[in-house]
Each structure stands twice: as structure tokens, then as C-alpha cells.
Amino acid sequence: MSAIELNDSKLQRLIGATLRSGVLVASITGIVGGLLFLTASDAKPVSFHLFEGAHSLYAFPGLMLHQAFELHGVTQLERGLAITQLGIIALLLTPIIRVMFSIVGFALERDRIYVAITCIVLTTLVGSLLLH
């Protein structure tokens, strides 16, 4: 029984570290991307009467990675927007990873009801992210 508690304790520390590091990485990524975007954008006033969404390129994580780290053919404005979007994805993935670790923790404790409930939560989180 103490081996499970020891693993559970380590898992709880891992979950806490994951949450802290996920939010830290997302914050730093968002700030860096936002600074790149703001320094590259011109200072003209923004019209809020017409909404223009982001290019569909930023809807796919693979393309965002390409835009963020490509050395040639990408403007600083595009790079800043892609890096900011990656920060948002990192922030969205943080609670998903936390729920996955919780499933492992409940499985170690052999608590089937909580494993099932947490799997439903994970399915809901991932489904809402992918189907949006």
C-alpha cells in the first residue's frame, strides 16, 4: 500500500509541476509572440466596426510551428501571431495533460469509478478542442 501512496505522492508533485510549467511556458510564449506582433504592426488606429479574423493558416498547429520557426519568407508580424497562437495552444494543453495524469493516479489507486469519470472529462476536453 505504501508503494501506491509513494507513487501517488510523486504523481501529485508531477501534476503540480506540470500545471506550473505549462502556464509559465504559455505565458512566456504568448508574451514573446505578442511583443513580436506589436513591434511589427504599424501604429495606425484599429477599426472595431469590421472584424477580420486570423488567416486560416493559424488554425493548424503544424502550420503555426512552420510560421513561428521558418527563417525565410515569414514576416515578423506573421511570426509573432504564430508564436502567440502556440502560447494559447500550450495553455489549452495544460489542463488536458493534468487530467491525463489524474487518470494514471486513479488507476494506481485502482479507483475504477474515478478513472471512468476522469476519462469522460478527458474525452469532453479533447472533443471540444478538436470539434470547435
C-alpha positions as CSV (number, residue, x, y, z in Angstrom):
1,M,0.0,0.0,0.0
2,S,2.8,2.4,0.8
3,A,4.3,1.9,-2.8
4,I,1.0,3.2,-4.3
5,E,0.9,6.2,-1.9
6,L,4.5,7.0,-2.7
7,N,3.8,6.8,-6.4
8,D,0.6,8.8,-5.8
9,S,2.6,11.5,-4.0
10,K,5.1,11.7,-6.8
11,L,2.3,11.9,-9.3
12,Q,0.7,14.8,-7.4
13,R,4.0,16.6,-7.4
14,L,4.3,15.9,-11.1
15,I,0.8,17.3,-11.7
16,G,1.6,20.4,-9.8
17,A,4.9,20.9,-11.7
18,T,3.0,20.3,-15.0
19,L,0.5,23.0,-14.2
20,R,3.1,25.5,-13.1
21,S,5.4,24.8,-16.1
22,G,2.5,24.7,-18.6
23,V,1.2,28.1,-17.5
24,L,4.8,29.5,-17.4
25,V,5.6,28.2,-20.9
26,A,2.3,29.5,-22.3
27,S,2.8,32.9,-20.7
28,I,6.3,33.4,-21.9
29,T,5.4,32.2,-25.4
30,G,2.4,34.5,-25.5
31,I,4.4,37.5,-24.3
32,V,7.2,36.9,-26.8
33,G,4.7,36.4,-29.7
34,G,2.7,39.4,-28.6
35,L,5.8,41.6,-28.4
36,L,7.0,40.5,-31.9
37,F,3.5,41.1,-33.2
38,L,3.2,44.6,-31.6
39,T,6.6,45.7,-32.7
40,A,6.0,44.7,-36.3
41,S,2.5,46.1,-36.6
42,D,2.1,49.6,-37.8
43,A,0.7,52.2,-35.4
44,K,-2.5,53.0,-37.3
45,P,-5.7,53.1,-35.4
46,V,-7.8,49.9,-35.4
47,S,-11.3,49.9,-36.7
48,F,-13.6,47.9,-34.5
49,H,-16.6,48.2,-36.8
50,L,-15.4,45.4,-39.1
51,F,-14.0,42.2,-37.6
52,E,-11.3,40.4,-39.6
53,G,-10.4,37.0,-38.3
54,A,-7.0,35.5,-38.5
55,H,-5.8,33.7,-41.6
56,S,-6.8,30.1,-41.8
57,L,-3.1,29.2,-41.7
58,Y,-3.3,29.8,-37.9
59,A,-5.9,27.1,-37.4
60,F,-3.5,24.3,-37.8
61,P,-0.7,23.7,-35.2
62,G,1.7,22.3,-37.8
63,L,1.4,25.4,-39.9
64,M,1.8,27.6,-36.9
65,L,5.0,25.8,-36.0
66,H,6.3,26.4,-39.5
67,Q,5.4,30.1,-39.4
68,A,6.9,30.5,-35.9
69,F,10.3,28.9,-36.8
70,E,10.7,29.4,-40.5
71,L,13.7,31.6,-41.2
72,H,12.9,32.8,-44.7
73,G,9.7,34.1,-46.2
74,V,7.9,34.9,-43.0
75,T,7.4,38.4,-41.8
76,Q,7.9,39.4,-38.1
77,L,4.1,40.1,-37.9
78,E,3.2,36.6,-39.1
79,R,5.8,35.1,-36.8
80,G,4.5,37.0,-33.8
81,L,1.0,35.9,-34.5
82,A,2.0,32.3,-34.9
83,I,4.1,32.3,-31.6
84,T,1.1,33.9,-29.8
85,Q,-1.2,31.2,-31.1
86,L,1.3,28.5,-30.0
87,G,1.2,30.0,-26.5
88,I,-2.6,29.7,-26.5
89,I,-2.3,26.1,-27.5
90,A,0.2,25.4,-24.7
91,L,-2.3,27.0,-22.3
92,L,-5.1,24.8,-23.6
93,L,-3.0,21.6,-23.4
94,T,-2.0,22.2,-19.7
95,P,-5.3,21.1,-18.2
96,I,-5.6,18.2,-20.7
97,I,-2.2,16.9,-19.5
98,R,-3.3,17.3,-15.9
99,V,-6.4,15.2,-16.5
100,M,-4.3,12.5,-18.2
101,F,-2.0,12.4,-15.1
102,S,-5.1,12.2,-12.9
103,I,-6.3,9.1,-14.8
104,V,-2.9,7.5,-14.1
105,G,-3.2,8.4,-10.4
106,F,-6.7,7.0,-10.1
107,A,-5.6,3.9,-11.9
108,L,-2.7,3.4,-9.5
109,E,-5.2,3.7,-6.6
110,R,-7.4,1.1,-8.5
111,D,-10.4,3.5,-8.3
112,R,-12.4,2.5,-11.4
113,I,-15.2,5.0,-10.8
114,Y,-12.9,8.0,-10.8
115,V,-10.9,6.6,-13.8
116,A,-14.2,6.4,-15.7
117,I,-15.3,9.8,-14.7
118,T,-11.9,11.3,-15.5
119,C,-11.9,9.6,-18.9
120,I,-15.2,11.2,-19.6
121,V,-13.8,14.6,-18.6
122,L,-10.8,14.0,-20.9
123,T,-13.0,13.0,-23.8
124,T,-15.0,16.1,-23.3
125,L,-12.0,18.4,-23.2
126,V,-10.3,16.8,-26.2
127,G,-13.6,16.6,-28.1
128,S,-14.5,20.2,-27.5
129,L,-11.0,21.3,-28.6
130,L,-10.9,19.2,-31.8
131,L,-14.5,19.7,-32.8
132,H,-14.6,23.5,-32.4
